[in-house]
């Protein structure tokens, strides 16, 4: 499993190098070499992940310039009972902090406020940065995308909540009573750190 994880990370690095090379190269010789390198990386990703070549070719290339990590934002919302807000994801019927991929044209705080309302029906004001996690350094399942995860403290205008198009349920939970988590989105260790911030055991943002 450890070797497979390392192979996946290496394949993603090869893909990034190939896409960057295709973006910056100007002569036909280099373009041909980087095209071949990209084809190799896509085949490697298919073999490692078990997904079809067609799925890999459609889902993973970006073709938008220099390849960089994707960015995911998570909203950290507590109520006055020291419970944290989570939503039940429609995609896997498991629970996560409200959030999602950053959208072009929105600041991270705007994304947090938008996602909180769309997924949990709650109006919030995003404020303090709590953490920027590199996904590969935490106990997430393997993913085809390299991603950073931003956790933002959000203050609720009220505690009215409701499900959205992407969620099946919404609720507040104590630290010792987490539901089954959607681990591609958040881990118990990450949520524990959010409780540390809430109880003033941590002060400075966590990086990596």
C-alpha positions in Angstrom: 0.0 0.0 0.0 2.8 2.4 0.9 4.6 1.6 -2.4 1.3 2.1 -4.4 0.8 5.5 -2.6 4.3 6.6 -3.6 3.8 5.4 -7.2 0.6 7.5 -7.4 2.4 10.6 -6.1 5.2 10.0 -8.6 2.8 9.5 -11.5 1.0 12.8 -10.6 4.4 14.6 -10.6 5.3 13.2 -14.0 1.9 14.4 -15.3 2.5 17.9 -13.9 6.0 18.0 -15.5 4.5 16.9 -18.8 1.7 19.5 -18.7 4.1 22.3 -17.7 6.5 21.3 -20.5 3.7 21.3 -23.1 2.7 24.8 -21.9 6.2 26.3 -22.0 7.9 24.4 -24.9 8.1 26.0 -28.3 10.0 23.6 -30.5 8.4 20.5 -32.0 11.0 18.1 -30.6 10.3 19.1 -27.0 6.5 19.1 -27.6 6.7 15.6 -28.9 8.7 14.4 -25.9 6.3 16.0 -23.4 3.3 14.6 -25.2 4.8 11.1 -24.9 5.6 11.8 -21.2 2.0 12.9 -20.6 0.7 9.7 -22.3 3.0 7.6 -20.0 1.7 9.4 -16.9 -1.9 9.0 -17.9 -1.4 5.2 -18.4 0.4 5.0 -15.1 -2.5 6.7 -13.3 -4.9 4.3 -15.0 -3.0 1.3 -13.9 -2.5 2.5 -10.4 -6.0 3.7 -9.8 -7.9 1.0 -11.7 -9.8 3.6 -13.6 -10.2 3.3 -17.4 -7.8 5.2 -19.7 -10.8 7.2 -21.0 -11.7 8.4 -17.5 -8.2 9.4 -16.7 -7.8 11.2 -20.0 -11.0 13.2 -19.4 -10.7 13.9 -15.7 -7.1 14.6 -14.9 -5.5 16.9 -17.5 -5.9 20.6 -16.9 -4.5 22.2 -20.1 -4.7 25.7 -18.6 -1.1 26.6 -18.1 1.4 25.8 -15.3 -0.1 22.9 -13.3 -0.7 23.7 -9.6 -2.5 22.0 -6.7 -6.2 22.2 -6.5 -7.6 24.1 -3.6 -10.5 23.0 -1.3 -12.1 25.2 1.4 -13.8 23.8 4.5 -16.0 25.9 6.9 -15.5 25.5 10.6 -18.7 26.5 12.3 -19.4 25.9 16.0 -22.7 26.5 17.9 -23.0 27.7 21.5 -23.0 24.1 22.7 -19.4 23.5 21.5 -20.7 21.4 18.6 -19.3 21.5 15.1 -21.5 21.7 12.0 -21.3 18.9 9.5 -23.2 17.9 6.3 -24.0 14.4 5.0 -22.6 14.3 1.5 -24.9 13.0 -1.2 -22.0 11.5 -3.1 -21.0 9.0 -0.4 -23.6 9.3 2.4 -20.9 10.3 4.9 -20.2 13.5 6.8 -17.9 16.4 6.3 -17.5 20.0 7.2 -19.3 22.2 4.6 -17.0 23.1 1.7 -15.7 22.3 -1.7 -13.3 23.3 -4.5 -12.5 27.0 -4.9 -14.3 28.7 -7.8 -12.6 31.1 -10.1 -13.6 34.7 -9.3 -14.3 34.0 -5.6 -12.0 34.7 -2.7 -11.5 31.8 -0.2 -13.8 33.5 2.3 -16.4 34.0 -0.3 -16.2 30.3 -1.2 -16.6 29.4 2.4 -19.7 31.6 2.9 -21.2 30.3 -0.4 -20.6 26.7 0.4 -22.0 27.0 4.0 -25.2 28.4 2.6 -25.5 26.0 -0.3 -24.7 22.8 1.6 -26.1 23.6 5.1 -28.5 26.5 4.6 -26.6 28.6 7.1 -25.5 32.2 6.7 -21.9 32.8 8.0 -19.2 35.3 8.0 -15.8 33.7 7.3 -12.9 35.0 9.3 -9.8 33.5 10.8 -7.6 31.1 8.8 -7.1 27.9 10.9 -5.2 25.6 8.7 -3.8 24.9 5.2 -3.3 21.1 4.9 -1.5 19.3 2.2 -3.8 16.4 1.5 -1.0 13.9 1.0 0.3 14.5 4.6 -3.0 13.5 6.2 -5.0 10.3 6.4 -7.1 10.7 3.3 -7.7 8.0 0.7 -5.6 8.3 -2.4 -6.8 10.8 -5.0 -5.9 11.6 -8.6 -5.6 15.3 -7.8 -2.9 17.0 -5.7 -4.8 19.3 -3.3 -4.4 21.8 -0.5 -7.2 22.1 2.0 -8.0 25.5 3.6 -10.0 25.5 6.9 -11.6 28.8 7.8 -13.3 29.7 11.0 -16.8 31.0 10.3 -19.3 32.9 12.5 -22.9 32.0 12.1 -25.5 34.7 11.8 -28.0 32.2 13.2 -28.1 28.5 13.7 -30.9 27.8 11.2 -29.8 24.9 9.0 -31.2 23.1 6.0 -29.9 20.6 3.4 -28.9 21.6 -0.1 -28.6 20.0 -3.5 -25.4 18.1 -2.6 -26.3 17.1 1.0 -28.6 14.6 2.5 -28.6 15.9 6.1 -27.1 18.6 8.3 -26.3 18.6 12.0 -24.1 19.7 14.9 -21.8 17.2 16.6 -19.8 16.9 19.8 -16.1 16.0 19.5 -16.7 12.5 21.0 -19.6 11.8 18.7 -18.5 12.2 15.1 -20.7 10.5 12.5 -19.0 8.4 9.8 -16.7 10.8 8.0 -16.3 11.4 4.3 -12.5 11.0 4.5 -11.8 12.3 1.0 -13.0 15.7 2.4 -11.9 15.6 6.1 -10.3 13.4 8.7 -11.0 13.0 12.4 -7.6 14.3 13.1 -8.2 17.5 11.2 -11.6 18.0 12.9 -9.9 17.4 16.3 -7.5 20.3 15.5 -10.5 22.5 14.8 -11.8 21.7 18.3 -8.4 22.6 19.6 -8.8 26.1 18.0 -12.3 26.4 19.4 -11.1 25.6 22.9 -8.1 27.9 22.6 -5.5 25.1 22.8 -4.2 26.3 19.4 -3.7 29.9 18.4 -1.6 30.0 15.2 -2.7 28.5 11.8 -1.4 25.0 11.0 0.5 24.7 7.8 1.0 21.3 6.0 
